Amino acid sequence: MPVSFVRPIIGGYLPSASPIIGLRDGEQELITALSTKLSLQSSQMLTLQAYYDGTQRLADLGVSIPPQLAVVRTVVDWPRVVVDPLVQRAVVDGFRLPGQTDTDDEMWGFWQSNNLDTEFPLAVQDKLTLGRAYMIVGSADRRGDPPVITPESPFNCAVQWDPRTRSVTAAYQAYEAEGAYVGVLYLPNATVYMSRTQQASWTVDHRDEHNLGAVPVVRFPNRARTADREGRSEITPAVRNITDETCRTLLGMAIAREFYSVPHRYGLGLSEEDFRNPDGSAKQAIEMVMSNFIAFERNERGDIPSVGQFQAFDPSVFTKIIESQAQLLSSFTGYPPSYFGINATANPASADAIRSAQDPLNRRAKAVNGESSDPLEQVMRLAWRIAHNGADLPSAMLRMETDWQPVEVSTPAATTDALFKQTQMGAVPPTSDVVLARLGYSAVERARLVQDRALDAAASELAELAQSLEAKEARTDKSVIEDLTAEGDPTPQAGPGQIVVPAHVRKKPTPPAS
């Protein structure tokens, strides 16, 4: 069961070399290895996090930046732009078991009870920014409540991965709570909780023998490779380099604005006395800059000084560099150029052109979601086992699939027209759940539509039944009247909705007494 933490320990805390009282064979070495791994990964993750937050510091080249302006900071938010569109497209719609047309209610109950609509995007953001994310599954504090699923920071969690079984074989977590440093070792059949204060050494506080047979920690890698299962960030070295170059360009433009935004003037044949006030004091620089007209007298030789000014500062020199950097970043990432501030204002793009430009981004979003599907399904399987007291998984749970919302930004009119034609030709049933999903309805809305459709069908059947009974009653009344009239009995005229019985029927003879 995961313990909520107050503050993650960046890089973790490496336990002392002395044996920790209460650990079993091999656990001391496992904790040392995972804590060392966490410390090594944290240094790179801090750099990536700084680029995402826009707090990275540029290296001073010492060439064109004066020392007084070296502390000026410029921010280019492109690393965040690279990450956030993928996070926004990672929206889970449910979990589907084989043979079911709707998403599974129990799995969706686990999801909603843990507020994963808002918590899961945090894990996706860590995964894309830092290269990996983690989620921990544990039992609830009260018996009968749904399992607890929490995303955990990569800054305080490291795992041991088995590529053959594609699962976590051990995990270590470090955090700070109430003035104490806490470490947790997750094993397939036990969870070991340790702590130490500032002065004391590490001690084992509790050992939870859950006998689950699986480590309740799931890793979400990004851009994993066979030689690097830990994952890599979307903020690649190319993205970082272009961000740094653009920041330097903005800094150069800021310095040029300070020095050259006001045109520099020059004068030929002038002396120092020409730049003094009548009282003999030297004029300030601002007085020279703000003077609209400077008058000079002829010198003793009768010559008139020659004055002029240099060309004013042109920022297009820097903006063209920034535009070229944005185009490079667009080509590296596959994102539309408009994401980085390049817009074609002469001829606005059509809707088809916009969708075509976003196709590489949507394909990358699908790949990111596909990479997250298997870990999410592992999370749901762990939650199901914990909710069912460690029972073995049904075979259907092994073929569970994650249902994602479409990543494309579709137009309702075009989508509706396409689906209408497909239903008309018989390719798909008009009431299929797939059709409703393509139209943009969420899993909750589709479930409500199913109920509304059932109620509407029942109301239609009741209306048809009522009409059928009224027609049948009308036919019966007409038949009775026709039969009685055929016997020669005068029948009064009946009003609307009334039946008038002939006289010989109303006055039947009384049968004789036996």
Contacts in CASP RR format, 6 or more apart in sequence:
PFRMAT RR
TARGET T0000
AUTHOR 0000-0000-0000
METHOD contacts of the structure
MODEL  1
MPVSFVRPIIGGYLPSASPIIGLRDGEQELITALSTKLSLQSSQMLTLQA
YYDGTQRLADLGVSIPPQLAVVRTVVDWPRVVVDPLVQRAVVDGFRLPGQ
TDTDDEMWGFWQSNNLDTEFPLAVQDKLTLGRAYMIVGSADRRGDPPVIT
PESPFNCAVQWDPRTRSVTAAYQAYEAEGAYVGVLYLPNATVYMSRTQQA
SWTVDHRDEHNLGAVPVVRFPNRARTADREGRSEITPAVRNITDETCRTL
LGMAIAREFYSVPHRYGLGLSEEDFRNPDGSAKQAIEMVMSNFIAFERNE
RGDIPSVGQFQAFDPSVFTKIIESQAQLLSSFTGYPPSYFGINATANPAS
ADAIRSAQDPLNRRAKAVNGESSDPLEQVMRLAWRIAHNGADLPSAMLRM
ETDWQPVEVSTPAATTDALFKQTQMGAVPPTSDVVLARLGYSAVERARLV
QDRALDAAASELAELAQSLEAKEARTDKSVIEDLTAEGDPTPQAGPGQIV
VPAHVRKKPTPPAS
1 138 0 8 1.000
1 139 0 8 1.000
1 148 0 8 1.000
1 191 0 8 1.000
1 208 0 8 1.000
1 210 0 8 1.000
1 216 0 8 1.000
2 136 0 8 1.000
2 137 0 8 1.000
2 138 0 8 1.000
2 148 0 8 1.000
2 150 0 8 1.000
2 152 0 8 1.000
2 173 0 8 1.000
2 184 0 8 1.000
2 216 0 8 1.000
3 175 0 8 1.000
3 177 0 8 1.000
3 182 0 8 1.000
3 184 0 8 1.000
3 193 0 8 1.000
4 150 0 8 1.000
5 156 0 8 1.000
5 173 0 8 1.000
5 175 0 8 1.000
5 176 0 8 1.000
5 177 0 8 1.000
5 182 0 8 1.000
6 175 0 8 1.000
6 176 0 8 1.000
6 177 0 8 1.000
6 178 0 8 1.000
7 175 0 8 1.000
7 176 0 8 1.000
7 177 0 8 1.000
8 153 0 8 1.000
8 155 0 8 1.000
8 156 0 8 1.000
8 174 0 8 1.000
8 175 0 8 1.000
8 176 0 8 1.000
9 155 0 8 1.000
9 156 0 8 1.000
9 174 0 8 1.000
9 175 0 8 1.000
9 176 0 8 1.000
9 181 0 8 1.000
10 42 0 8 1.000
10 46 0 8 1.000
10 155 0 8 1.000
10 156 0 8 1.000
11 38 0 8 1.000
11 39 0 8 1.000
11 41 0 8 1.000
11 42 0 8 1.000
11 155 0 8 1.000
11 156 0 8 1.000
11 174 0 8 1.000
12 35 0 8 1.000
12 38 0 8 1.000
12 39 0 8 1.000
12 42 0 8 1.000
12 155 0 8 1.000
12 156 0 8 1.000
12 174 0 8 1.000
13 35 0 8 1.000
13 174 0 8 1.000
13 181 0 8 1.000
13 183 0 8 1.000
14 32 0 8 1.000
14 35 0 8 1.000
14 36 0 8 1.000
14 39 0 8 1.000
15 28 0 8 1.000
15 31 0 8 1.000
15 32 0 8 1.000
15 35 0 8 1.000
15 194 0 8 1.000
15 202 0 8 1.000
16 201 0 8 1.000
16 202 0 8 1.000
18 201 0 8 1.000
19 28 0 8 1.000
20 28 0 8 1.000
20 31 0 8 1.000
20 194 0 8 1.000
20 201 0 8 1.000
20 202 0 8 1.000
20 203 0 8 1.000
20 204 0 8 1.000
21 203 0 8 1.000
21 204 0 8 1.000
22 203 0 8 1.000
22 204 0 8 1.000
22 207 0 8 1.000
23 31 0 8 1.000
23 192 0 8 1.000
23 204 0 8 1.000
27 185 0 8 1.000
27 187 0 8 1.000
27 192 0 8 1.000
30 160 0 8 1.000
30 170 0 8 1.000
30 172 0 8 1.000
30 185 0 8 1.000
31 172 0 8 1.000
31 185 0 8 1.000
33 160 0 8 1.000
34 158 0 8 1.000
34 159 0 8 1.000
34 160 0 8 1.000
34 170 0 8 1.000
34 171 0 8 1.000
34 172 0 8 1.000
34 185 0 8 1.000
35 158 0 8 1.000
35 172 0 8 1.000
35 174 0 8 1.000
37 158 0 8 1.000
38 156 0 8 1.000
38 157 0 8 1.000
38 158 0 8 1.000
38 172 0 8 1.000
38 174 0 8 1.000
41 154 0 8 1.000
41 158 0 8 1.000
41 230 0 8 1.000
42 155 0 8 1.000
45 130 0 8 1.000
45 131 0 8 1.000
45 154 0 8 1.000
45 155 0 8 1.000
47 56 0 8 1.000
48 129 0 8 1.000
48 130 0 8 1.000
48 131 0 8 1.000
48 233 0 8 1.000
48 235 0 8 1.000
49 129 0 8 1.000
49 130 0 8 1.000
50 56 0 8 1.000
50 57 0 8 1.000
51 79 0 8 1.000
51 235 0 8 1.000
51 239 0 8 1.000
51 240 0 8 1.000
51 243 0 8 1.000
52 79 0 8 1.000
52 80 0 8 1.000
52 83 0 8 1.000
52 129 0 8 1.000
52 235 0 8 1.000
54 75 0 8 1.000
54 76 0 8 1.000
54 77 0 8 1.000
54 79 0 8 1.000
54 80 0 8 1.000
56 240 0 8 1.000
56 243 0 8 1.000
56 244 0 8 1.000
57 73 0 8 1.000
58 74 0 8 1.000
58 244 0 8 1.000
58 247 0 8 1.000
58 248 0 8 1.000
58 251 0 8 1.000
59 244 0 8 1.000
60 70 0 8 1.000
61 248 0 8 1.000
62 70 0 8 1.000
64 252 0 8 1.000
64 255 0 8 1.000
65 251 0 8 1.000
65 252 0 8 1.000
65 255 0 8 1.000
66 255 0 8 1.000
69 251 0 8 1.000
69 254 0 8 1.000
69 255 0 8 1.000
69 258 0 8 1.000
72 251 0 8 1.000
72 254 0 8 1.000
72 255 0 8 1.000
74 247 0 8 1.000
74 248 0 8 1.000
74 250 0 8 1.000
74 251 0 8 1.000
74 254 0 8 1.000
75 247 0 8 1.000
76 243 0 8 1.000
76 246 0 8 1.000
76 247 0 8 1.000
76 250 0 8 1.000
78 239 0 8 1.000
78 242 0 8 1.000
78 243 0 8 1.000
78 246 0 8 1.000
78 329 0 8 1.000
78 340 0 8 1.000
79 235 0 8 1.000
79 239 0 8 1.000
79 240 0 8 1.000
79 243 0 8 1.000
81 335 0 8 1.000
81 339 0 8 1.000
81 340 0 8 1.000
82 234 0 8 1.000
82 235 0 8 1.000
82 239 0 8 1.000
82 329 0 8 1.000
82 333 0 8 1.000
82 335 0 8 1.000
83 125 0 8 1.000
83 128 0 8 1.000
83 129 0 8 1.000
83 234 0 8 1.000
83 235 0 8 1.000
84 125 0 8 1.000
85 335 0 8 1.000
85 339 0 8 1.000
85 361 0 8 1.000
85 365 0 8 1.000
86 124 0 8 1.000
86 128 0 8 1.000
86 234 0 8 1.000
86 361 0 8 1.000
86 364 0 8 1.000
86 365 0 8 1.000
86 368 0 8 1.000
87 121 0 8 1.000
87 124 0 8 1.000
87 125 0 8 1.000
87 128 0 8 1.000
89 362 0 8 1.000
89 365 0 8 1.000
89 368 0 8 1.000
89 369 0 8 1.000
89 407 0 8 1.000
90 120 0 8 1.000
90 121 0 8 1.000
90 124 0 8 1.000
90 365 0 8 1.000
90 368 0 8 1.000
90 369 0 8 1.000
90 372 0 8 1.000
90 404 0 8 1.000
91 404 0 8 1.000
91 405 0 8 1.000
92 111 0 8 1.000
92 116 0 8 1.000
92 120 0 8 1.000
92 376 0 8 1.000
92 402 0 8 1.000
92 403 0 8 1.000
92 404 0 8 1.000
92 405 0 8 1.000
93 103 0 8 1.000
93 403 0 8 1.000
93 404 0 8 1.000
93 405 0 8 1.000
93 437 0 8 1.000
93 442 0 8 1.000
93 443 0 8 1.000
94 103 0 8 1.000
94 104 0 8 1.000
94 107 0 8 1.000
94 108 0 8 1.000
94 111 0 8 1.000
94 402 0 8 1.000
94 403 0 8 1.000
94 443 0 8 1.000
95 103 0 8 1.000
95 104 0 8 1.000
95 107 0 8 1.000
95 108 0 8 1.000
95 111 0 8 1.000
95 376 0 8 1.000
95 377 0 8 1.000
95 380 0 8 1.000
95 400 0 8 1.000
95 401 0 8 1.000
95 402 0 8 1.000
95 403 0 8 1.000
96 102 0 8 1.000
96 103 0 8 1.000
96 104 0 8 1.000
96 400 0 8 1.000
96 401 0 8 1.000
96 402 0 8 1.000
96 403 0 8 1.000
97 104 0 8 1.000
97 396 0 8 1.000
97 397 0 8 1.000
97 399 0 8 1.000
97 400 0 8 1.000
98 396 0 8 1.000
98 399 0 8 1.000
98 400 0 8 1.000
101 432 0 8 1.000
101 433 0 8 1.000
102 433 0 8 1.000
102 443 0 8 1.000
102 446 0 8 1.000
102 447 0 8 1.000
102 450 0 8 1.000
103 403 0 8 1.000
103 443 0 8 1.000
104 400 0 8 1.000
106 384 0 8 1.000
106 387 0 8 1.000
107 380 0 8 1.000
107 383 0 8 1.000
107 384 0 8 1.000
107 400 0 8 1.000
108 443 0 8 1.000
109 146 0 8 1.000
110 146 0 8 1.000
110 147 0 8 1.000
110 149 0 8 1.000
110 380 0 8 1.000
110 383 0 8 1.000
110 384 0 8 1.000
110 387 0 8 1.000
111 117 0 8 1.000
113 145 0 8 1.000
113 146 0 8 1.000
114 146 0 8 1.000
114 147 0 8 1.000
114 148 0 8 1.000
114 149 0 8 1.000
114 150 0 8 1.000
116 149 0 8 1.000
119 149 0 8 1.000
119 150 0 8 1.000
119 151 0 8 1.000
120 151 0 8 1.000
122 151 0 8 1.000
123 133 0 8 1.000
123 134 0 8 1.000
123 135 0 8 1.000
123 151 0 8 1.000
123 220 0 8 1.000
124 133 0 8 1.000
124 220 0 8 1.000
124 368 0 8 1.000
124 372 0 8 1.000
126 132 0 8 1.000
126 133 0 8 1.000
126 151 0 8 1.000
126 153 0 8 1.000
126 154 0 8 1.000
127 133 0 8 1.000
127 220 0 8 1.000
127 221 0 8 1.000
127 222 0 8 1.000
127 372 0 8 1.000
128 222 0 8 1.000
128 233 0 8 1.000
128 234 0 8 1.000
128 368 0 8 1.000
129 233 0 8 1.000
129 234 0 8 1.000
129 235 0 8 1.000
130 154 0 8 1.000
130 155 0 8 1.000
130 233 0 8 1.000
131 154 0 8 1.000
131 221 0 8 1.000
131 222 0 8 1.000
131 223 0 8 1.000
131 230 0 8 1.000
131 231 0 8 1.000
131 232 0 8 1.000
131 233 0 8 1.000
131 234 0 8 1.000
132 154 0 8 1.000
132 219 0 8 1.000
132 220 0 8 1.000
132 221 0 8 1.000
132 222 0 8 1.000
132 230 0 8 1.000
132 231 0 8 1.000
133 151 0 8 1.000
133 152 0 8 1.000
133 154 0 8 1.000
133 219 0 8 1.000
133 220 0 8 1.000
134 151 0 8 1.000
134 152 0 8 1.000
134 153 0 8 1.000
134 154 0 8 1.000
134 157 0 8 1.000
134 159 0 8 1.000
134 171 0 8 1.000
134 217 0 8 1.000
134 218 0 8 1.000
134 219 0 8 1.000
134 220 0 8 1.000
135 149 0 8 1.000
135 150 0 8 1.000
135 151 0 8 1.000
135 152 0 8 1.000
135 217 0 8 1.000
135 218 0 8 1.000
135 220 0 8 1.000
135 375 0 8 1.000
135 379 0 8 1.000
136 149 0 8 1.000
136 150 0 8 1.000
136 152 0 8 1.000
136 173 0 8 1.000
136 186 0 8 1.000
136 216 0 8 1.000
136 217 0 8 1.000
136 218 0 8 1.000
137 147 0 8 1.000
137 148 0 8 1.000
137 149 0 8 1.000
137 216 0 8 1.000
137 218 0 8 1.000
137 379 0 8 1.000
137 382 0 8 1.000
137 383 0 8 1.000
137 386 0 8 1.000
138 147 0 8 1.000
138 148 0 8 1.000
138 149 0 8 1.000
138 216 0 8 1.000
138 382 0 8 1.000
138 386 0 8 1.000
139 147 0 8 1.000
139 148 0 8 1.000
139 210 0 8 1.000
139 386 0 8 1.000
140 146 0 8 1.000
140 147 0 8 1.000
140 148 0 8 1.000
146 383 0 8 1.000
146 387 0 8 1.000
147 382 0 8 1.000
147 383 0 8 1.000
147 386 0 8 1.000
147 387 0 8 1.000
149 379 0 8 1.000
149 383 0 8 1.000
152 173 0 8 1.000
152 217 0 8 1.000
156 173 0 8 1.000
156 174 0 8 1.000
156 175 0 8 1.000
157 171 0 8 1.000
157 172 0 8 1.000
157 173 0 8 1.000
157 217 0 8 1.000
158 171 0 8 1.000
158 172 0 8 1.000
159 168 0 8 1.000
159 170 0 8 1.000
159 171 0 8 1.000
159 172 0 8 1.000
159 215 0 8 1.000
159 217 0 8 1.000
159 219 0 8 1.000
160 168 0 8 1.000
160 169 0 8 1.000
160 170 0 8 1.000
160 171 0 8 1.000
161 167 0 8 1.000
161 168 0 8 1.000
161 169 0 8 1.000
161 219 0 8 1.000
161 229 0 8 1.000
161 230 0 8 1.000
162 168 0 8 1.000
162 169 0 8 1.000
163 226 0 8 1.000
163 229 0 8 1.000
166 374 0 8 1.000
167 214 0 8 1.000
167 215 0 8 1.000
167 378 0 8 1.000
168 186 0 8 1.000
168 215 0 8 1.000
168 217 0 8 1.000
168 218 0 8 1.000
168 219 0 8 1.000
169 188 0 8 1.000
169 215 0 8 1.000
170 185 0 8 1.000
170 186 0 8 1.000
170 187 0 8 1.000
170 215 0 8 1.000
171 185 0 8 1.000
171 186 0 8 1.000
171 215 0 8 1.000
171 217 0 8 1.000
172 183 0 8 1.000
172 184 0 8 1.000
172 185 0 8 1.000
172 186 0 8 1.000
173 183 0 8 1.000
173 184 0 8 1.000
173 186 0 8 1.000
174 181 0 8 1.000
174 182 0 8 1.000
174 183 0 8 1.000
174 184 0 8 1.000
175 181 0 8 1.000
175 182 0 8 1.000
175 183 0 8 1.000
176 182 0 8 1.000
179 197 0 8 1.000
179 198 0 8 1.000
180 195 0 8 1.000
180 196 0 8 1.000
180 197 0 8 1.000
181 195 0 8 1.000
181 196 0 8 1.000
181 197 0 8 1.000
182 193 0 8 1.000
182 194 0 8 1.000
182 195 0 8 1.000
183 193 0 8 1.000
183 194 0 8 1.000
183 195 0 8 1.000
184 191 0 8 1.000
184 192 0 8 1.000
184 193 0 8 1.000
184 194 0 8 1.000
185 191 0 8 1.000
185 192 0 8 1.000
185 194 0 8 1.000
186 215 0 8 1.000
186 216 0 8 1.000
186 217 0 8 1.000
187 215 0 8 1.000
188 212 0 8 1.000
188 213 0 8 1.000
188 214 0 8 1.000
188 215 0 8 1.000
189 209 0 8 1.000
189 210 0 8 1.000
189 211 0 8 1.000
189 212 0 8 1.000
189 213 0 8 1.000
190 207 0 8 1.000
190 208 0 8 1.000
190 209 0 8 1.000
190 210 0 8 1.000
190 211 0 8 1.000
191 207 0 8 1.000
191 208 0 8 1.000
191 210 0 8 1.000
191 216 0 8 1.000
192 204 0 8 1.000
192 206 0 8 1.000
192 207 0 8 1.000
192 208 0 8 1.000
193 204 0 8 1.000
193 205 0 8 1.000
193 206 0 8 1.000
193 207 0 8 1.000
193 208 0 8 1.000
194 202 0 8 1.000
194 203 0 8 1.000
194 204 0 8 1.000
194 205 0 8 1.000
195 202 0 8 1.000
195 203 0 8 1.000
195 205 0 8 1.000
196 202 0 8 1.000
196 203 0 8 1.000
210 216 0 8 1.000
212 382 0 8 1.000
212 385 0 8 1.000
212 386 0 8 1.000
212 390 0 8 1.000
214 382 0 8 1.000
214 385 0 8 1.000
216 382 0 8 1.000
216 386 0 8 1.000
218 375 0 8 1.000
218 378 0 8 1.000
218 379 0 8 1.000
218 382 0 8 1.000
219 375 0 8 1.000
220 371 0 8 1.000
220 372 0 8 1.000
220 375 0 8 1.000
221 229 0 8 1.000
221 230 0 8 1.000
221 231 0 8 1.000
221 371 0 8 1.000
222 231 0 8 1.000
222 232 0 8 1.000
222 233 0 8 1.000
222 234 0 8 1.000
222 368 0 8 1.000
222 371 0 8 1.000
223 231 0 8 1.000
223 232 0 8 1.000
223 233 0 8 1.000
223 234 0 8 1.000
224 230 0 8 1.000
224 231 0 8 1.000
224 232 0 8 1.000
224 371 0 8 1.000
225 231 0 8 1.000
225 232 0 8 1.000
236 332 0 8 1.000
238 329 0 8 1.000
238 332 0 8 1.000
239 329 0 8 1.000
239 332 0 8 1.000
239 333 0 8 1.000
242 325 0 8 1.000
242 328 0 8 1.000
242 329 0 8 1.000
242 332 0 8 1.000
245 325 0 8 1.000
246 322 0 8 1.000
246 325 0 8 1.000
246 326 0 8 1.000
249 318 0 8 1.000
249 321 0 8 1.000
249 322 0 8 1.000
249 325 0 8 1.000
250 318 0 8 1.000
250 322 0 8 1.000
252 318 0 8 1.000
253 315 0 8 1.000
253 318 0 8 1.000
253 319 0 8 1.000
256 313 0 8 1.000
256 315 0 8 1.000
256 318 0 8 1.000
257 313 0 8 1.000
257 315 0 8 1.000
259 313 0 8 1.000
260 312 0 8 1.000
260 313 0 8 1.000
261 312 0 8 1.000
261 313 0 8 1.000
262 289 0 8 1.000
262 312 0 8 1.000
263 309 0 8 1.000
263 310 0 8 1.000
263 311 0 8 1.000
263 312 0 8 1.000
264 309 0 8 1.000
264 310 0 8 1.000
265 288 0 8 1.000
265 294 0 8 1.000
265 307 0 8 1.000
265 308 0 8 1.000
265 309 0 8 1.000
265 310 0 8 1.000
266 307 0 8 1.000
266 308 0 8 1.000
266 309 0 8 1.000
266 310 0 8 1.000
267 305 0 8 1.000
267 306 0 8 1.000
267 307 0 8 1.000
267 308 0 8 1.000
268 305 0 8 1.000
268 306 0 8 1.000
268 307 0 8 1.000
269 299 0 8 1.000
269 303 0 8 1.000
269 305 0 8 1.000
269 306 0 8 1.000
270 296 0 8 1.000
270 305 0 8 1.000
270 307 0 8 1.000
274 296 0 8 1.000
274 305 0 8 1.000
275 282 0 8 1.000
275 283 0 8 1.000
275 288 0 8 1.000
276 282 0 8 1.000
276 283 0 8 1.000
277 283 0 8 1.000
288 294 0 8 1.000
294 307 0 8 1.000
296 304 0 8 1.000
296 305 0 8 1.000
296 307 0 8 1.000
298 304 0 8 1.000
299 305 0 8 1.000
323 342 0 8 1.000
326 337 0 8 1.000
326 340 0 8 1.000
326 341 0 8 1.000
326 342 0 8 1.000
327 337 0 8 1.000
327 342 0 8 1.000
329 335 0 8 1.000
329 340 0 8 1.000
330 336 0 8 1.000
330 337 0 8 1.000
330 339 0 8 1.000
330 340 0 8 1.000
330 342 0 8 1.000
333 361 0 8 1.000
334 360 0 8 1.000
334 361 0 8 1.000
334 364 0 8 1.000
335 360 0 8 1.000
335 361 0 8 1.000
336 354 0 8 1.000
336 357 0 8 1.000
336 358 0 8 1.000
336 361 0 8 1.000
337 343 0 8 1.000
337 357 0 8 1.000
338 357 0 8 1.000
349 357 0 8 1.000
351 411 0 8 1.000
355 408 0 8 1.000
355 409 0 8 1.000
358 408 0 8 1.000
358 409 0 8 1.000
362 407 0 8 1.000
362 408 0 8 1.000
365 407 0 8 1.000
366 407 0 8 1.000
369 402 0 8 1.000
369 404 0 8 1.000
369 407 0 8 1.000
370 402 0 8 1.000
370 404 0 8 1.000
372 402 0 8 1.000
373 401 0 8 1.000
373 402 0 8 1.000
373 404 0 8 1.000
376 402 0 8 1.000
377 400 0 8 1.000
377 401 0 8 1.000
377 402 0 8 1.000
380 400 0 8 1.000
381 393 0 8 1.000
381 397 0 8 1.000
381 398 0 8 1.000
381 400 0 8 1.000
384 393 0 8 1.000
384 397 0 8 1.000
385 391 0 8 1.000
385 393 0 8 1.000
403 437 0 8 1.000
403 443 0 8 1.000
405 440 0 8 1.000
405 442 0 8 1.000
406 437 0 8 1.000
406 438 0 8 1.000
406 440 0 8 1.000
410 440 0 8 1.000
412 439 0 8 1.000
415 438 0 8 1.000
415 439 0 8 1.000
415 440 0 8 1.000
416 439 0 8 1.000
419 428 0 8 1.000
419 435 0 8 1.000
419 438 0 8 1.000
419 439 0 8 1.000
422 428 0 8 1.000
423 429 0 8 1.000
423 430 0 8 1.000
423 435 0 8 1.000
428 434 0 8 1.000
428 435 0 8 1.000
429 435 0 8 1.000
431 453 0 8 1.000
433 446 0 8 1.000
436 445 0 8 1.000
436 446 0 8 1.000
436 449 0 8 1.000
437 446 0 8 1.000
441 449 0 8 1.000
477 499 0 8 1.000
480 499 0 8 1.000
481 491 0 8 1.000
481 494 0 8 1.000
481 499 0 8 1.000
481 500 0 8 1.000
484 491 0 8 1.000
484 501 0 8 1.000
484 502 0 8 1.000
484 505 0 8 1.000
485 491 0 8 1.000
485 502 0 8 1.000
487 502 0 8 1.000
487 504 0 8 1.000
489 502 0 8 1.000
489 503 0 8 1.000
489 504 0 8 1.000
489 505 0 8 1.000
490 502 0 8 1.000
490 503 0 8 1.000
491 500 0 8 1.000
491 502 0 8 1.000
492 500 0 8 1.000
493 500 0 8 1.000
494 500 0 8 1.000
END
